[in-house]
C-alpha cells in the first residue's frame, strides 16, 4: 500500500479541521454553565432549549453550504475556506459578551454559517489535492484531525473549568484556534495550487448543471439518507456525552471533558487507521462493519453502571463511528463519478441537519420524565441501525 504524502495545504486543512471541531464542541462542554448564566438551567426543563441551540446552528450551516458550491466555483476552494474560518472563530469569541438566550441563538447562527463553509469545502479541498492518489484514504486521515480537535477542546476546556477559570476563558481559547489555519492558508503553495486550478473557474450555470446531474441519480439519495442518520448517531454522543456524565453520573466538568475526549480519541483512531490501512475498494465493507459494531456498543451505553464503563464504551463507539462521515462521502464520489466538490457539499447538507435534529430530539426526549436523559441515548444505536440498512443497498451496487 502506498505511503501518504502531505504538503503545506494538507497541514492547513488539518489545522482548519481542528479549529472547526473545537468551535463545534466547545458549546456542549460549557452548555451547563451557559445555561445557568443565561437562565435556562438544564435540570429544570432546559435540555430542549440547549438542543435548539445546535438545531439553529445546523440550520445556518445548511444555508451556508447551499452557497458554498457557488463560492468555490467562482473563487476557488482555498479562497472560500478562509472567510468561513474567520467567521466561525469570531462568533465563538463574541459569545462571551451575549446577555441573553436570544442573543446566543443569533450568535449560534453566525457560528453555524462559518462552520458551514468549512464543512462544505474542507473535505473536497483535500479530495482535490489528492484526486489521483486514493483520495478516500487522505479524506479519512484528514478527518481524524476533526476528532483530534474535539479531544483537545474538551480536555482543555475541562482543565480550565475544573481549575476555576470562567467559561468565557474556554470560549476565547477556542476562538484563537482558527488563527494558525488562517495564516497557513494565506501562504502560497505553487505546487499544490496547480492541483486546485480546476476550482474557481465555473459559472453559476455550470454549478447548477452539475448539481442537476447529481440530483437525478437515484443512488445518490441512498447516500444522502445514510449520512443524515450517520450525523444523527454521531452527535447523539458528541453533543450530550458531557451533560450525560455530569448529570447522570454526577462527575466533574473535567471528567465529563475526559469522557468526551475519549470518544473523540476513538474517532481519531477509527479515521486515521482507516486512512492508513483500508484501501479505497474496501471502504464499503468498512462502513457496514463499523455500523454493526457501533450499533451494538451504543445499546450498552445507557445502562453503563459508572463513569469508567461509560468512558470505555464511548471510546469503542468512537472507533466505530469515526469512519462514517468521510467514508460515506468518499464512497458516494467513487460510485457516482460526478462533480466531487458538489457531492461533498450536498451530502453535508443532509448530515448537518441529521446532527441538529437528533441533538434537539434527544434533548426533548430527555425532558420526558419517564424516559430521562439516560434512556434518550438509545436514539444513537437506532439512527446507526437505520444508516447501516440503507448502506447495505447503496454500497452493493457497482460503480456507475
Residue pairs with C-beta under 8 A, 6 or more apart in sequence:
1 277
1 279
2 133
2 134
4 137
4 138
4 141
4 275
4 276
5 133
7 129
7 189
7 191
7 192
8 184
8 187
8 189
8 192
9 78
9 125
9 129
9 184
9 185
9 189
9 192
9 196
10 126
10 129
10 138
10 142
10 192
11 184
12 181
12 184
12 185
13 122
13 125
13 126
13 129
13 142
13 145
14 142
14 145
15 145
15 180
15 181
15 184
16 81
16 85
16 118
16 122
16 178
16 181
16 185
17 122
17 142
17 143
17 145
17 146
17 148
17 149
18 145
18 146
18 148
18 149
18 152
18 177
18 181
19 85
19 88
19 89
19 149
19 177
19 178
19 180
19 181
20 85
20 88
20 115
20 118
20 119
20 122
20 146
20 149
21 145
21 146
21 147
21 148
21 149
21 150
21 153
21 264
22 149
22 150
22 152
22 153
22 174
22 177
23 88
23 89
23 92
23 111
23 114
23 115
23 174
23 175
23 177
23 178
24 115
24 150
24 238
25 149
25 150
25 153
25 154
25 238
25 260
25 264
26 92
26 153
26 157
26 170
26 171
26 174
27 34
27 53
27 54
27 108
28 54
28 238
28 239
28 240
28 241
28 242
28 243
28 260
29 153
29 154
29 157
29 158
29 161
29 170
29 242
29 253
29 256
29 257
29 260
30 157
30 161
30 167
30 170
30 171
31 42
31 50
31 53
31 242
31 243
32 42
32 242
32 243
32 246
32 247
33 161
33 167
34 104
34 167
35 41
35 42
35 46
35 49
35 50
37 167
38 98
38 100
38 101
38 104
39 100
39 101
40 46
40 49
40 50
40 101
42 50
42 243
42 247
43 247
45 367
47 243
47 363
47 364
47 366
47 367
47 373
48 360
48 363
48 364
48 367
49 101
49 363
50 243
50 363
51 239
51 359
51 360
51 361
51 362
51 363
51 364
52 105
52 360
52 363
53 104
53 105
53 108
54 108
54 235
54 239
54 355
54 356
54 359
54 360
55 356
55 357
55 359
55 360
56 105
56 108
56 109
56 112
56 356
57 108
57 109
57 111
57 112
57 115
57 356
58 112
58 352
58 353
58 355
58 356
58 357
58 359
59 109
59 112
59 353
59 356
60 108
60 109
60 110
60 111
60 112
60 113
60 116
61 112
61 113
61 115
61 116
61 119
61 352
62 116
62 349
62 352
62 353
63 113
63 116
64 84
64 112
64 113
64 114
64 115
64 116
64 117
64 120
65 116
65 117
65 119
65 120
65 345
65 348
65 349
65 352
66 349
68 80
68 116
68 117
68 120
68 121
68 345
69 120
69 207
69 211
69 341
69 342
69 345
70 204
70 207
71 80
71 117
72 80
72 120
72 121
72 124
72 199
72 200
72 341
72 345
73 199
73 200
73 201
73 202
73 203
73 204
73 206
73 207
74 200
74 202
74 203
74 204
75 200
76 196
76 199
76 200
77 121
77 124
77 125
77 128
77 196
77 199
77 200
77 341
78 125
78 185
78 193
78 196
79 200
80 117
80 121
81 117
81 118
81 121
81 122
81 125
81 185
82 182
82 185
82 186
83 114
83 117
84 113
84 114
84 115
84 116
84 117
84 118
84 121
85 114
85 117
85 118
85 178
85 181
85 182
85 185
86 114
86 178
86 182
87 110
87 111
87 113
87 114
87 117
88 111
88 114
88 115
88 117
88 118
88 178
89 114
89 175
89 176
89 177
89 178
89 179
89 182
90 110
90 114
90 175
91 107
91 108
91 110
91 111
91 114
92 111
92 171
92 174
92 175
93 171
93 172
93 175
93 176
94 107
95 104
95 107
95 111
95 171
96 168
96 171
96 172
98 104
98 107
116 352
119 348
119 352
120 344
120 345
120 348
121 341
121 345
122 142
123 139
123 142
123 143
123 326
123 329
123 344
123 348
124 340
124 341
124 344
124 345
125 196
126 135
126 138
126 139
126 142
127 135
127 138
127 139
127 330
127 333
127 340
127 341
127 344
128 195
128 196
128 198
128 199
128 340
128 341
129 138
129 192
129 195
129 196
130 138
131 195
131 340
134 279
134 280
135 280
135 330
135 333
136 275
136 280
136 283
136 326
136 327
136 330
136 331
136 334
137 274
137 275
137 276
137 278
137 279
137 280
138 275
139 275
139 326
139 329
139 330
140 271
140 272
140 274
140 275
140 278
140 323
140 326
140 327
140 330
141 271
141 272
141 275
141 276
142 275
142 326
143 271
143 322
143 325
143 326
144 267
144 268
144 271
144 272
144 275
144 322
146 267
146 271
147 264
147 265
147 266
147 267
147 268
147 271
147 318
147 322
148 264
148 268
149 177
149 264
150 238
150 260
150 261
150 263
150 264
150 267
151 260
151 261
151 262
151 264
151 265
151 268
152 261
153 174
153 177
154 242
154 257
154 258
154 260
154 261
154 264
155 257
155 258
155 261
156 170
156 173
156 257
157 170
157 173
157 174
157 257
158 253
158 254
158 255
158 256
158 257
158 258
158 261
159 254
159 257
160 169
160 170
160 173
161 167
161 170
161 253
161 254
161 257
162 252
162 253
162 254
162 257
199 341
202 210
207 342
210 338
210 339
210 342
211 339
211 342
211 346
213 338
213 339
214 220
214 336
214 338
214 339
214 342
214 343
214 346
217 336
217 338
217 400
219 335
219 336
219 394
219 397
219 400
220 332
220 336
220 343
220 346
222 390
222 391
222 393
222 394
223 328
223 329
223 331
223 332
223 347
223 394
224 346
224 347
224 350
225 350
225 390
226 328
226 387
226 390
226 391
226 394
227 324
227 325
227 328
227 329
227 347
227 348
227 350
227 351
227 354
227 387
228 350
228 351
228 353
228 354
229 354
229 383
229 384
229 386
229 387
229 390
230 321
230 324
230 325
230 328
230 351
230 354
230 383
230 384
230 387
231 325
231 350
231 351
231 352
231 353
231 354
231 355
231 358
232 354
232 355
232 357
232 358
232 379
232 383
233 294
233 298
233 321
233 324
233 358
233 380
233 381
233 383
233 384
233 387
234 321
234 324
234 325
234 355
235 354
235 355
235 356
235 358
235 359
236 358
236 359
236 362
236 377
236 379
236 380
236 383
237 263
237 301
237 314
237 317
237 318
237 321
237 377
237 380
238 260
238 263
238 355
239 355
239 359
239 362
240 359
240 362
240 363
240 366
240 373
240 376
240 377
241 256
241 259
241 260
241 263
241 314
242 256
242 257
242 259
242 260
243 256
243 373
244 310
244 373
244 374
244 377
245 251
245 255
245 256
245 259
245 260
245 307
245 310
246 252
246 253
246 256
247 373
248 373
248 374
249 306
249 307
249 310
251 259
251 307
255 307
258 311
259 307
259 310
259 311
259 314
260 314
262 311
262 314
262 315
262 318
263 314
263 315
263 317
263 318
264 318
265 315
265 318
266 314
266 315
266 316
266 317
266 318
266 319
266 320
266 321
266 322
267 318
267 319
267 321
267 322
268 318
268 322
269 318
269 319
269 322
270 290
270 318
270 319
270 320
270 321
270 322
270 323
271 322
271 323
271 326
274 283
274 286
274 322
274 323
274 327
278 286
280 330
280 334
283 327
283 330
283 331
283 334
284 331
284 391
284 395
284 396
286 323
286 327
287 323
287 324
287 327
287 328
287 331
287 388
287 391
287 395
288 388
288 391
288 392
288 395
290 320
290 321
290 322
290 323
290 324
291 320
291 324
291 384
291 385
291 387
291 388
291 391
292 388
293 316
293 319
293 320
294 317
294 320
294 321
294 324
294 381
294 384
295 381
295 384
295 385
295 388
296 381
297 313
297 316
297 317
297 320
297 381
298 317
298 377
298 378
298 380
298 381
298 384
299 378
299 381
300 313
301 310
301 313
301 314
301 317
301 377
301 380
302 374
302 375
302 377
302 378
304 310
304 313
317 380
321 384
324 387
325 351
328 347
328 391
329 343
329 344
329 347
329 348
331 394
331 395
332 343
332 347
332 394
333 340
333 343
333 344
334 399
335 394
335 395
335 397
335 398
335 399
335 400
336 343
336 400
337 399
337 400
354 383
358 379
358 383
361 379
362 376
362 377
362 379
363 376
365 371
365 375
365 376
365 379
366 372
366 373
366 376
